Amino acid sequence: MAGSVDGADGTAVTSGDTIQIGIAVDVPEPWGGYLTRRRYEAGDPQTVQAHVTLLGPTEIPVSTLPAVERHLGRVAATHLPFTLHLRGTGTFRPVTQVVFVTVAAGISECELLAAAISAAPELRRETRFPYHPHVTVAQDVAPEALDKAYEDLADFSAMFEVDSFTLFSHSGATRWQPRRDFRLGG
């Protein structure tokens, strides 16, 4: 395949000369698995590990991937580790059919990281909404499932240290694959 890049499992993660990437902070265990299961149980077809998105799905030319990775390395080196506290639920309804676990502490750190990441010319993209760090737990499912996720996770709380973020890639034929972690603070 022209311009293909191999993923961690050896599968191609490109489409022609472009690659779709995303950048996120994974929610560690035991909370990550728990929130991922809750999203699946709500009927959400997304099979991604629970995470806080820093850069949503973005298609870039494969040739720019090395420059993007250098940029991400610089961003990570200039941002310190921080504490992320997830607590309670929120929703974007009626604008979009999404229920999420809220970021109670670490909001500014996520916003600063997201802004620094998207400052690279290769990563600038149009967005429909302002950046709002959160962990999606139900999206585009029946209203009853959204209500249940909202109510069931209202008392959810988790606190953990964030010392890295991850670059993911996606080909459309496979699920999101982690490509590389970037340690905060160098």
Order of alpha helices (4+ residues) and beta strands (2+ residues): beta-alpha-beta-alpha-beta-beta-alpha-beta-alpha-beta-beta-beta
